[in-house]
């Protein structure tokens, strides 16, 4: 799996007018220099840029777009350095499967009393972008359009948000999600036709067995157990009643799950806890493993929810880290949502002012031979985004999302499971009603900060509905 810090790659299609090669020698080279030195150099802070030179003939445009496709860039950014006739670029843009963003920008900031012909010639790409946008609309070619000046405080935000979304969608087309066991009986909100999943999102899934999990856990080398147990002791606040066997069993479970993720090249996974309990050889549940794998960028959802696992992974790609979550209780007095689950949370998002408690569940969730340990973390307070990947009417995909805030709450000693509270920006009654009416499922994901612009861009790239709560 790629590191979560990987920057998206964008190919820049810079267009000029061939007539200027005779009428204004040096104009193209000057505009290329400005683009390269003053614009793209700053964009490189968030995006890997592929750019050689501006083009002005159809065959050059065709070759350049084909080269970007072969190089595997995530998106195509079109910039008109001067006016450029739209019909030269239209065939290549109509054929390409790369996401397209037309970036309307220029060097000049103000048109004042000293404005002259040279400044006008250097800064007249805007009507080229309008020509291009018009024919793209007429031709049914999907694209984004952004206007910004390099001096704008958020000059590159929309462009980089689009590129991050494009990279995430491209990776989603190749993602693999694993399922250990089977979906929880009767849970309909995440029921999915996996053929539809593959045909629309592109992601594939693979069935994994509890037997493989048990077998891998039973054959863990002693040195691997010792290494993991040492990490637990060094990193977490261990409950006083934990035994060496508790820790060893948890380490064996983590080793087994990590080995399955690596062997099957999984980007995300889900498991059904009931399936573990149906095999009398199961030593313990991989709650700690799932929590630590999420911190490594692996998507997760409980109860055999393939869609939820991909949703957590997708939010993590857009604005990681992200954690699987579930609303358990309404805090009417605090206008908030109490979030929890059986034992899974992205431990990399835990509050930083204390060690995370490693405890044994007071009551096993299913039959196992050893106790079931969990990382009872609460999340770092601050602005956040909640998002669910879901299916709407006529099997259309949708992203149901809203801005929230992680409260300064927990961990509560009496609760031996992960938990935190989300404050919403309006009456919690209205928020929950809007979420339900949008078809939001009971599994979702949470990330830090405002991911809404990237989620909107992602929805457009997926041709999915976007429902803001």
C-alpha positions in Angstrom: 0.0 0.0 0.0 1.3 3.5 -0.7 2.2 5.8 2.1 -0.6 8.1 3.2 1.9 11.0 2.6 2.1 10.4 -1.1 1.3 13.5 -3.1 -1.0 13.3 -6.1 0.6 13.7 -9.5 -0.8 16.2 -12.0 0.1 16.7 -15.6 0.0 20.3 -16.8 -1.4 21.0 -20.3 -0.3 24.5 -20.9 -1.8 26.0 -24.1 -0.8 28.9 -26.3 -1.6 30.2 -29.8 0.6 29.2 -32.8 0.1 32.6 -34.4 2.1 34.1 -31.6 5.2 32.2 -32.7 5.4 34.6 -35.6 3.7 37.7 -34.2 5.2 37.7 -30.7 8.5 35.7 -30.7 9.5 34.9 -27.1 6.0 35.3 -25.7 5.5 31.5 -25.2 8.9 31.2 -23.5 8.2 34.1 -21.2 4.8 32.6 -20.2 6.4 29.2 -19.6 9.0 30.7 -17.4 6.4 32.5 -15.3 4.3 29.3 -15.0 7.3 27.2 -14.1 9.1 29.5 -11.7 6.2 31.5 -10.0 3.3 29.1 -10.1 4.2 25.5 -10.4 7.1 25.8 -8.0 4.5 26.8 -5.3 2.0 24.1 -6.3 4.8 21.5 -5.8 4.3 22.0 -2.0 1.2 19.7 -2.2 1.2 18.2 -5.7 3.8 16.5 -7.8 3.8 18.4 -11.1 4.6 17.1 -14.5 5.4 19.9 -17.0 7.8 20.4 -19.9 6.6 23.1 -22.1 3.5 24.8 -23.6 2.0 23.3 -26.7 -0.1 24.9 -29.5 -0.6 22.2 -32.2 -3.2 19.4 -32.1 -0.7 16.7 -32.6 1.5 18.0 -29.8 -1.5 18.2 -27.5 -2.5 14.6 -28.4 1.0 13.3 -27.7 1.3 15.2 -24.4 -2.0 13.9 -23.0 -1.1 10.4 -24.1 2.2 10.7 -22.4 0.5 11.8 -19.1 -1.8 8.9 -19.4 1.0 6.4 -19.9 2.9 8.0 -16.9 -0.1 7.4 -14.7 -0.7 10.9 -13.5 -3.8 11.4 -11.3 -5.3 14.5 -13.0 -4.8 16.8 -15.9 -4.6 20.6 -15.3 -5.3 22.7 -18.3 -3.9 26.3 -18.3 -4.2 28.8 -21.1 -1.1 30.9 -21.0 -2.5 32.9 -23.9 -5.7 32.5 -25.9 -5.8 29.0 -27.4 -8.4 27.7 -29.8 -10.6 25.1 -28.1 -11.0 22.7 -31.0 -7.2 21.8 -30.9 -7.5 20.4 -27.4 -11.0 19.1 -27.5 -10.3 15.7 -29.2 -7.6 14.7 -26.6 -9.7 15.9 -23.7 -12.8 14.1 -25.0 -10.8 10.9 -25.2 -8.9 10.9 -22.0 -10.0 9.2 -18.9 -7.9 11.5 -16.7 -9.9 13.9 -14.5 -9.7 17.4 -16.0 -9.4 20.7 -14.2 -9.3 23.9 -16.2 -7.3 26.5 -14.2 -8.1 30.1 -15.1 -5.2 32.1 -13.8 -2.8 34.8 -14.9 0.3 36.8 -13.8 -1.3 40.3 -13.6 -3.0 41.2 -10.4 -4.6 44.6 -11.3 -5.6 46.5 -14.4 -4.7 50.1 -13.7 -3.8 53.3 -15.5 -0.4 52.0 -16.6 -2.0 48.9 -18.3 -0.6 48.6 -21.8 -0.6 46.3 -24.9 2.3 44.1 -23.6 0.5 43.5 -20.3 -2.7 42.6 -22.1 -0.9 40.1 -24.4 0.8 38.5 -21.4 -2.5 38.1 -19.5 -5.3 37.1 -21.9 -5.8 33.4 -21.2 -9.3 33.9 -19.6 -11.2 33.8 -22.9 -9.3 30.8 -24.0 -10.6 28.9 -20.9 -14.1 30.1 -21.7 -13.8 28.9 -25.2 -12.6 25.5 -24.0 -15.2 25.2 -21.2 -18.0 26.0 -23.6 -17.0 23.2 -26.0 -16.4 20.7 -23.2 -19.9 21.4 -21.9 -21.4 21.0 -25.4 -19.4 17.8 -25.9 -20.5 16.2 -22.6 -16.9 16.1 -21.2 -16.8 16.4 -17.4 -14.3 18.9 -16.0 -13.7 21.2 -13.1 -13.1 24.9 -13.5 -11.2 27.1 -11.0 -10.3 30.8 -11.1 -7.6 32.0 -8.8 -4.5 34.3 -8.8 -1.2 33.1 -7.4 -1.4 35.9 -4.8 -4.7 34.6 -3.5 -4.3 33.2 0.1 -6.0 30.0 -1.1 -4.7 30.2 -4.6 -3.8 26.5 -4.9 -6.3 25.0 -2.4 -9.0 24.2 -4.9 -6.6 22.8 -7.4 -4.8 20.7 -4.8 -8.1 19.5 -3.3 -9.2 18.3 -6.7 -5.9 16.6 -7.3 -6.0 14.8 -3.9 -9.6 13.7 -4.7 -8.6 12.5 -8.2 -5.7 10.5 -6.7 -8.0 8.9 -4.1 -10.5 8.0 -6.8 -7.8 6.5 -9.0 -6.5 4.5 -6.1 -10.1 3.4 -5.2 -10.4 1.9 -8.7 -7.6 -0.5 -7.8 -8.3 -0.9 -4.1 -8.9 -4.3 -2.5 -11.1 -4.9 0.6 -11.0 -8.1 2.6 -13.9 -9.7 4.5 -13.3 -12.2 7.3 -16.5 -14.1 7.9 -19.8 -12.7 6.6 -21.9 -9.6 6.9 -23.9 -9.3 10.2 -27.2 -11.0 9.5 -30.0 -8.5 8.8 -27.9 -5.4 8.7 -29.3 -3.9 5.5 -27.7 -0.5 5.3 -24.4 -1.8 4.1 -25.7 -4.7 2.1 -24.0 -4.5 -1.3 -24.0 -6.2 -4.7 -20.3 -6.8 -5.1 -20.6 -6.9 -8.9 -22.1 -3.4 -8.7 -19.3 -2.4 -6.4 -16.6 -3.5 -8.9 -18.4 -2.1 -11.9 -19.0 1.4 -10.4 -16.3 2.1 -7.8 -13.8 -0.3 -9.3 -12.8 -1.8 -5.9 -12.6 -5.5 -5.6 -13.1 -7.7 -2.5 -11.7 -10.9 -1.3 -13.1 -13.5 1.1 -10.9 -14.4 4.0 -11.4 -17.3 6.4 -11.3 -17.5 10.2 -9.3 -20.6 9.6 -6.5 -18.6 8.0 -6.6 -16.2 10.9 -6.5 -19.0 13.5 -3.7 -20.7 11.6 -1.5 -17.6 11.3 -2.1 -16.8 15.0 -1.0 -20.2 16.1 2.3 -20.0 14.2 3.7 -16.7 15.3 7.4 -16.7 16.0 8.3 -16.0 19.6 10.4 -13.0 18.6 7.5 -11.4 16.9 5.3 -11.8 20.0 8.0 -10.3 22.1 8.4 -7.3 19.8 4.7 -6.5 19.8 4.2 -7.0 23.5 7.2 -4.7 24.1 5.4 -2.1 21.9 2.3 -2.4 23.9 4.1 -2.0 27.2 6.0 1.0 25.9 3.2 2.8 24.1 0.0 2.2 26.1 -1.2 2.4 29.7 -1.7 -1.2 30.6 -4.5 -2.1 33.0 -3.2 -3.7 36.2 -5.1 -6.9 35.7 -3.6 -7.8 32.3 -1.5 -10.9 32.3 1.4 -11.9 30.1 -0.9 -14.4 28.3 -3.4 -11.6 27.6 -0.7 -9.6 25.9 0.7 -12.6 24.0 -2.7 -13.6 22.7 -3.3 -10.0 21.5 0.1 -9.9 19.8 -0.6 -13.2 18.1 -3.9 -11.8 16.8 -2.2 -8.7 15.5 0.5 -10.6 13.8 -2.1 -12.8 12.1 -4.2 -9.9 10.9 -1.2 -7.9 9.7 0.1 -11.0 7.8 -3.3 -11.3 6.1 -3.4 -7.7 5.1 0.1 -8.0 3.6 -0.4 -11.3 1.9 -3.7 -10.3 0.3 -2.5 -6.8 -0.4 -5.5 -5.3 1.3 -6.3 -1.6 1.4 -9.2 -2.1 3.8 -10.9 -4.9 5.7 -13.9 -5.9 7.7 -14.6 -8.8 9.9 -17.6 -10.4 11.6 -17.0 -11.0 15.2 -19.6 -13.7 15.3 -17.7 -15.7 12.8 -14.6 -15.7 15.1 -16.7 -17.1 17.9 -18.0 -19.9 15.7 -14.5 -21.5 15.5 -13.6 -22.9 18.9 -9.9 -22.5 18.2 -10.2 -18.7 18.1 -8.0 -17.4 20.9 -9.0 -13.7 20.9 -10.4 -11.0 18.7 -8.2 -8.6 16.8 -9.5 -5.4 18.2 -6.1 -4.0 19.0 -4.8 -5.0 15.6 -7.7 -3.3 13.8 -7.1 -0.1 15.8 -3.4 -0.1 15.0 -3.9 -1.0 11.3 -6.2 2.0 10.9 -3.3 4.2 12.3 -1.2 2.7 9.4 -3.8 3.8 6.8 -5.8 0.6 6.4 -9.5 1.2 6.1 -11.8 -0.6 8.5 -15.4 -1.2 9.4 -17.1 -3.7 11.7 -19.7 -6.4 11.2 -18.6 -7.4 7.7 -19.3 -4.0 6.2 -17.3 -3.8 2.9 -18.7 -0.4 2.0 -17.9 1.1 5.4 -14.4 -0.2 5.2 -13.8 1.4 1.8 -15.5 4.6 3.1 -13.0 4.8 6.0 -10.1 4.1 3.7 -11.3 6.8 1.2 -11.7 9.5 3.9 -8.2 8.5 5.1 -6.8 9.0 1.5 -8.5 12.4 1.2 -7.6 13.8 4.6 -5.9 11.2 6.8 -5.9 9.9 9.4 -9.5 8.6 9.5 -11.3 6.3 12.0 -14.2 4.0 11.7 -17.0 5.2 14.0 -20.6 4.6 15.0 -23.2 6.8 16.8 -24.2 4.9 19.9 -26.0 7.5 22.1 -27.5 11.0 21.7 -26.3 13.7 24.1 -29.3 16.0 24.0 -28.0 18.2 26.8 -24.6 18.7 25.1 -26.0 18.8 21.5 -23.6 16.1 20.6 -23.2 12.5 19.5 -21.6 9.8 21.6 -19.4 7.6 19.4 -18.2 4.2 20.2 -17.8 0.6 19.0 -16.9 -2.8 20.4 -13.2 -2.3 20.3 -12.0 -0.5 17.1 -10.7 3.0 16.7 -7.9 4.6 14.9 -5.4 4.8 17.8 -3.3 7.2 15.8 -6.0 9.8 16.4 -6.1 9.4 20.2 -5.8 12.4 22.3 -2.2 13.4 22.9 -2.2 14.4 26.5 -2.2 10.9 27.9 -1.4 7.3 27.1 -4.1 5.2 25.6 -5.4 2.6 28.1 -5.0 -1.1 27.0 -7.7 -3.0 28.9 -9.7 -6.2 28.7 -13.4 -6.0 27.8 -15.5 -6.6 30.9 -17.8 -8.9 28.9 -16.6 -10.9 25.8 -18.5 -10.0 22.7 -18.3 -13.5 21.4 -16.8 -16.8 22.5 -13.0 -16.9 22.6 -10.4 -18.9 24.5 -8.6 -15.8 25.9 -9.8 -12.4 27.1 -10.5 -9.7 24.5 -8.2 -6.6 24.8 -9.1 -3.2 23.4 -7.4 0.2 23.2 -9.9 2.4 25.0 -9.0 5.6 23.3 -10.7 8.9 23.0 -9.9 11.2 20.1 -7.9 14.4 20.1 -10.4 17.4 20.4 -10.8 19.8 17.5 -12.6 20.4 14.2 -13.5 17.2 12.3 -15.5 15.8 9.4 -17.9 12.8 9.6 -18.5 11.0 6.3 -20.3 7.9 5.2 -20.1 6.1 1.8 -23.5 4.8 1.1 -25.9 3.7 -1.6 -28.9 5.8 -2.5 -31.9 5.3 -4.8 -31.4 3.4 -8.0 -28.1 2.1 -6.6 -26.3 5.5 -7.0 -23.4 6.0 -4.6 -23.5 8.9 -2.3 -21.3 10.6 0.3 -23.2 11.8 3.3 -21.0 14.2 5.2 -20.9 17.1 7.7 -18.6 19.3 9.7 -18.4 18.4 13.3 -16.2 19.0 16.3 -14.5 16.4 18.6 -15.3 17.4 22.1 -12.8 17.5 24.9 -14.4 14.4 26.4 -13.1 11.1 27.8 -11.7 8.7 28.2 -14.1 7.6 30.9 -12.7 5.0 33.3 -16.0 3.1 33.5 -16.1 2.5 29.7 -13.6 -0.1 28.6 -14.1 0.6 24.9 -13.1 3.4 22.5 -15.4 6.4 22.8 -15.6 10.1 22.0 -18.2 12.8 21.5 -18.9 14.8 18.4 -20.6 18.2 18.7 -22.7 19.3 15.7 -23.2 22.8 14.3 -27.0 22.8 14.7 -29.6 21.2 16.9 -28.7 17.6 17.2 -32.3 16.6 16.5 -32.2 18.3 13.1 -28.7 17.0 12.4 -29.7 13.4 13.0 -32.9 13.8 11.0 -31.1 15.2 8.1 -28.5 12.4 8.2 -31.2 9.7 8.3 -33.2 11.3 5.4 -30.0 11.4 3.3 -29.7 7.6 3.8 -26.7 7.8 6.1 -25.8 4.3 7.4 -25.0 3.5 11.0 -21.3 3.0 10.1 -19.2 6.0 9.0 -15.8 7.5 9.4 -14.3 10.6 11.1 -11.2 12.6 10.2 -9.6 15.7 11.6 -10.3 19.1 10.0 -12.6 20.2 7.2 -12.6 17.6 4.4 -15.8 18.8 2.8 -14.2 20.4 -0.3 -12.3 17.2 -1.1 -15.4 15.1 -0.5 -17.4 17.3 -2.9 -14.8 16.9 -5.5 -14.7 13.2 -4.9 -18.4 12.9 -5.3 -18.2 14.7 -8.7 -15.4 12.4 -9.8 -17.4 9.3 -8.8 -20.6 10.7 -10.3 -22.1 10.2 -6.9 -24.6 12.2 -4.9 -23.2 14.5 -2.2 -25.4 15.1 0.8 -24.2 17.7 3.3 -25.7 17.3 6.7 
